[in-house]
Amino acid sequence: MWRAMTVPAPSARLIDKALAPRFALLCLGIWLNAADTLVTATIMPSVGGYAYFGWSVAAYLTGSIVAGACSGKLSLALGLRAATALGGLVYAIGCAMSALAPEFVTFIVGRLVQGLGAGAVVALCYVAITALFPERLWPRVYGAVAGVWGAATLLGPTLGGLFAAVGFWRGAFWMFVIQAAIFIGAVMVMLPAERREAGSGRIPGRQLVLLTVGVSLIGAAGVVASPRLAILLALGGLLGMAAMLAVNAKTHDRLLPKSAADLSTATGLGLLTIFATEAAVIGFTVYGPAFIQARHGASPLLAGYVVGAIAAGWTTCAILVGKVPAQKDGVLVRAGAVVILLGALASAWATPRGTLVETALAFAVLGAGFGLCHAFIARRTIGGAPADEQAMASGAVPTSQLIGGAIGAAGAGALANLLGFSHGMDPSLAYSQGPLLFAAFAPLAIMGVLAAWRLGRR
């Protein structure tokens, strides 16, 4: 992924000096989103509000989904420069809301606004690649920008841990406000200002409303006192997701391809695999740092790096299998899904009961599973769509992952509260109930394996 940046021949350079500022602009935009998750996961035990841990992630991811679905239309209506600057402004406002939040409900609203801004910024940064760089450089720019996610794996926990260690978690969000302001200024200088013509089609509003309602109901199930009401809310959330898929299949303004719910197609199987595996493991990102700090007395910095082993395993394996030919990708689709399941089971034991080394190794295995198969699942998912839906299928890959993360985070938060973690992370409770909290989502990982197994033989 970084090889093009190290080849010594002048003709193989990624960009020349004239294009370097544009490349830095894209990296900053991607960084705002890439670093946010790891920084926030590291500082969350310092923030408190254990009853709403899952909500903080679910709100951010839901906002990202909504913004990602709307960003293309927004770019057509306002122009790339104005739309990207607006996304940066919304992100900065969300960060400021989180930094100033007097209580956790306001913090969650701030996270939702952050997600709206970050989702728009990332989507529009990828659009900006085609506007800022000549076509011959597009593949190299896409590959090099992906390296920002790897850098976030290393720097995100460091930044979050440093702010948490000095007792100033709000400073992490103010840091992102400053970076967002720099990004907005650079956008106004570097991006073209021309206005674009309005495009056809509408924003998939009904699907987005049903998705938001579904995620909210699942999250609400964890903060109500009545178990019966919690079950009803969770069932309502699942019905909301089913209704979203039903509406999506019957309208021309789709959030996902028409075949997203058709498991006889490669597209349907691929999107199910991506959704199920992400929903099964997002709980380790949400609650992993808190468990590690409570069980081992670890610093926020160390806890962040242990959880960062997931991203490290993903990146390492993705690089190693990057040149596997297409005719062999079915093997990696199956193998990766199986490794994800094994890593999830190992992590479900190691997070509440294992040593720090055992936890880090289990997380690395979990991430390695995604690195083995994610790119190949995406290739089969997109390639299996009809020609007129391949662009939509391409966008549906990250959207399905975001939806899985939002649903999984809300579900993990609901279950954690039912198990007694709503008022804090007691070490003895973490030891006794932790395996149930994480292993409860293993059926989703098994569902991902079954879908991947069918996808791998197509």
N, C-alpha and C positions, 0 to 999 in steps of 0.2 A: 504494500500500500504506500510505503514511503520511498520505494526504490527510485522513482523518477526524480526525487529530490537529491539523490546522492550520486547519480551518474555524472562523471566529470566532464564529458564532452559538452561544449557550449551549446550545440544544437539540441541537447537533451534537457536543457534547463526547463524547469516548470514554467517560469514566467520571467520576463525581462524587468529591468528596473522601473520602466514606465507603468507596468501593470501591478507592481508589488503593492502599492497602496490599495488597489481594488481588492486584491487577494486578502490583505489584512482586514479590510472591511467585512468580507464574507466570513472570515475566521472569527471575528468578534461577534457577529450575529449568531453563528452556530454555537459559539462558546456560551452565550447567555443562556441557551436552553440546555446544552450538554452538561454544564457545571452545576446548574441549579439543583438537579435531583440529588446529586451526591453531597453537595454542600448542605442542603436542607435535611437530608437523611442523617447527616452527622450531628447537626445541631438540635434535632427534634427533642431528644431527651432533656436538653437544657431549656427548651421552650416550655415543656410541661404539657398539660392538657391531654393526658394519655387516652381519654375517652374519644378523642378526635384525631388520633394519629392517622388512621386510615383515610379520614376525610381530607387531610392536608394533601395527600397524594392524589386521591380521587378527584378533588376539586381542580387541581392543577392539570391533570390529564384530560378531564372533561373539557376544560377551557381550551386546551390545545386542539382537541378534536373539532370543537365548534369553529375555532379560528382557522384551522387548516382547511375545513370545508368551505369557508367563506372567503379565504384570502385571494383565490383566483378571480372571483367576481369583483372583489374590492379593488384588485389591481387594474382590472379592465375599466372600472368606473372612475377611479381617482388618478390612475397612472402609477407606475412602479415606485417612483420616488415618494410621492405623498402617502401611498399605502404602506410602504416599508417604514417611513418615519412615524406614521400613526401607530403601527404595531409596536415600535420601540417606545413610544410615549405611553401606550397602555401598559406595557411591561413595567416601565419605570413607576407608574402610578401604583400598580399592584405591589411592587417591592416596597414602596413607601408605606402603603397600607399595612403590610405585614410587619414592617419595622416599627410602626407607631401603634400597632394594635394593643388596646388596653386589656382585651380578653380574647379567648380563643375563637369565638364565633367571628369576630372581625378579622382575625388572622386567617381563617378559612376563606372568607370572602376575598381577602387580599390574594390568597393563593389562586383562587379562581380567576381573578383579573390578571395575575401574572401568567397563568396558563393561556389566557386569551392573547396576550401580547406576544409571549414566546412562540406559540404555535404559528401566529401570523408571520413573525420575523423569520423563523426557520423556513417556512414554505416559500416566502418571498425571496429569501436569500438564494434558494435553489433556482427560482425564476431569474434572479439577477445574474446568474452565471452566464446565461445566454445573451444578456444585454451588455455585459462588461468585458467578455472575453471572446476572441475569435473562435470559430467552430473547431479548428484544429486542436485547440487547447482544452476543450470541454472535458474529454475523458480524464486528462491529467488533473484538472482542477477538481472534478468530482472525487477522484481518488485521494488527492491531498487534503481536501476539506474533511474527509472522513477521519483523517488523523487527529482532528480537533477533539473527537470523541475519546480517542485514546489518551490525549493530554489531559482531558477532564478527569479521567480515571485516576491519574496521579495527583493532580492539583486540587480537585474538588474536596476530597477528604482532608487535605492539608489545610485549606482555607477554612472549611467548616470547623475543624478541630481547633485551630488557633483561636477563632472567635469564641468558641464554646469554652476553651480552657481559661480565657481571661474573663469569663462571665459576661460577655457582651455579644450575645447571639444576634441582637438587632443590627449590629455592625455589618454582618454578612449581607443583609438586605440593602443597607445603605451603600455597600460596595457595589452591588449590582445596579443601584440607581445611578451611581456615578458612571459606570461602564455604559449603561443604556443612554445616558446623556451624550457621551462621547460618540456612541454609535449613531444617534440621531443627527448630530452635527456632521459626521462623515457622510451619512446618507444624503443630506441636503447638498453637500458639495460634489459628490462623486456620481450619483445616479442621474440619469436623464430625466428631464422634467416634462416630456411630452405627454399629452393626455391620450388615452387609448379609447377606442370605440367600445361601446357596450357589447358584451357577448350574449349569446343565446343561452337559454336555460335559466333556471332559478336556483337559489340556495335551497338545499334539501331541508327545509324548515321543520316539517313534520317529523322526519327521522331524528333530527337533532333534539327536538323537544322530547320525543319518546325516550331517546337515549339518556338525556339529562334527568328525566323523571325516574327512569329505571335505576340509574346509579344512585340518585338521592334516596329513593325508597330503601335500597339495600343498605346504604350507609345509616339511614335513620333507624333501621332495625336494631342497631347496636347501642342506641342511646335512649331507648324507651324502657320503662320499668317492667311492663307486662310481657312475659314470654309469649303469650298468645298474640298480642299485637305485633311483637317482633317477627313472628312467623308470618303473619298476614302481610306485613310490610315487605319482607323478603320475597314472598310469593308475588306480590304486586310488582316488585322490581323485575323479577324474571318475566312476568307477563308483559311488562313494558318493553323489554328487550325483544321478546318474540313479536310483539306488535310492530316494533321498528323494522324487523326483517320482513314482515308481511307487507308493510307499507312500501318498503324499499323495492320489493319485487314487482309492485303494481304501478309504479310511477316512472315517469321519464326523468325526473329530477332526482337522481340517485346519490346516496352517500356511499354505497357499495355496489359492485357489479350485480346484475340481475341474478346471476348464478351463485351469489354468496351463500345462499342457504341450500343449494343443490349439491348434495354429497355424492352425486354420480359424476361430477365434473372435477377436474384438477383444481380449478379456481376455488370451488367450494371447500374441497378437502384442504387445500393450502391455507385458506383464511381461517378455517376451524383449527388447524394445527397451531397457527400463530397465536390466535386468540386464547386457546386452551392452555398452551404452555406458559404464556405470559401471565394469565390469571392465576395459574398454579404457583408461581414463584415470586410474585411481586411482594408477598408478605415478608420475605426475607429482607428486602430493601426497606420496608416500612418499619418493621420491628427488630431487625437484626442489631442495629446499633444499641438500642435500649437493652436488649437481652445481654449483649456482650458487656456493656458497662455494669449492669446489675450483677451478673454472674461472676465476673472476673475482676471487678473494680478497675476496668480499663479506662484510659482517658478517652475523650471524644475523638481525638486524633487517631489513636490506635484502633478504636472501634470502626471508624470510617475506612481505614485501610483494610481491615479484615473484610468488611462488606464489599469494598472495592475489588476484592479478588474475583467476584463474579464478572465484572467488566474486563478485568485483566485476562481471565481465562477465555472469555469470548473473543477479545481482540487477538490473542495469540493464536488460537485455533483458526480463526478466520483468515489470518495471514498464511498459515501453513497449508490450508486447503484451497487457497485462492486460485490455483492453476489446474485444479482437477477438471478433466474434460467432461463435457456434458453427458456423455454416455455412461459415466460412472456416478452421476450425482444422485441417483436413486438409492445407492448404498449409503451415502452420507445423510440423506434425508432420514432414512430409517435409523441409522446408527446415532445420529444427533438426538433424535427424539428419545431413544432409549437411554442415552447418557443423561439427558435432562431429567428423566424420571429417576434414575439412580442417584443423581446429584441432589434432587429434591428430597428423596428419602434420607440420604445421608445427612443433609443439612437440617432436616427436621429433627434428627437426633442430636447432631453436633451443636446446633445453636443453643439449646437450653442445657445440654448435659456434657458436651465435649470440651476439650481444651481449646485454647485459642488457635493452636496449630491445626488441630483436627477440624475446627470450624472453617478456617481459611482454606484448607485443602478441599473440604466439601463444597464450599462456595466456588472454588476454582473449577472443580469438576462440573458443577451446575452451569457455569458460564461457558465452559468448553463445549458442552452439548449444543448451546445456541451457536457458537462459532462454527461448529462442524456442519450445521444444516441450514442455518437461517437464509443464507444467500441462495442456496439451491432450492429451498422451499419457495422463495420469492420468484425465482426463475420459472419454476413449474407453474406457480400460481398465475403469473402474468402470461406465460406462453399458452396456458390452457384456455384463456379467455378469447371470445370472438374478436376479430380484428378491430371492430368498432368500439370495443370495450377494453382494449389492452391498456390504454392510458388511464382509464378509471381503475383497472385492476392494479396498476402500478401504484396509484395513490392509496388503494385499499389496503396494501400490505402494512404501511406504518399506521394507518387508521385502525386496522384490526388489532394491532399490537397495543395502541393507546386505549382502545375500548377494553381489551383484556386487562390491561393494567388498572384502569379505572374501576372495573367491576371487581377484580381481585382485591384491590386495596380497600374498597368499601366493604367487601365481604370479610376480609381479614380484620378490619376494625370492628365490625359487628360481632364476630366470634370472640375477639380478644376481650371485648367488654362483657360478653356473657360469661366468659371464663374467669372474670374477676380482675382484669388488668386496667379497669377504667380509672383507678385512683393512684396508680403507680406501679412500679416494676419491682415487686418483692422477690428477692432471690429464691426463696423456697417455693413460692408459687410459680415462678418461672421454671424451676426445675421440674415440678410435678405436672404442670398444665402445658408447658411449652411444646412438648412433642405433639399433643393433640391440636394445638393451634395451627402448627405448620403442616402436620400430616393430614389434616382434614381436607386439604386442597389436592392431595395426591390423586383422587379420581379424575380431576381435570387433566393432570399430567398423563394419566393412563388414556384418557380420551384423545389427547394429543398424539400419543404413540400409535393408537389404532388408526387415526386419520392419516398420520405420516406413513404408516405401513402400506395403506392402500395407495397413497400418493406416490410412494417410492416404486411401485411396480407398474405405474402407468407409462 
